[in-house]
Amino acid sequence: MDLVESFLDYLISVRGHSRSTVVAYRCDLKQFFSVVQKQPPEVTKADIQKFIVSQKNENRSART
């Protein structure tokens, strides 16, 4: 199991998030990793900023 799936399992089992919330997180994370083109251990603060800028350029709010 990769880090993302472990995190999503944690959200359900420990934090008690609903499956629909986790599905939305999975979609967001998939989009994030497609933009930054890196896997979790290599992601930097600059990568996160790049993603936020790309979302703003697509007129998406930070809460989307």
NORHUZI-V456518 format. One record per pair of residues at least 12 apart in sequence whose ideal C-beta (glycine too) atoms are under 10 Angstrom apart, sorted by the first residue. I is the first residue (numbers start at 1). J is the second residue. Records with the same first field share a line. If there is no record, write none. Layout:
I=J / J
//
This chain:
2=39 / 40
3=29 / 39 / 40 / 41
4=25 / 26 / 29 / 30 / 32 / 33 / 39 / 40
5=26 / 29
6=40
7=22 / 25 / 26 / 29 / 40
8=21 / 22 / 23 / 25 / 26 / 29
9=22
10=22
11=25 / 26
24=64
28=51 / 55 / 64
31=51 / 54 / 55 / 60
32=47 / 48 / 50 / 51 / 52 / 54 / 55
33=47 / 51
34=51
35=47 / 50 / 51 / 52 / 53 / 54 / 55
36=48 / 50 / 51 / 54
37=50
//
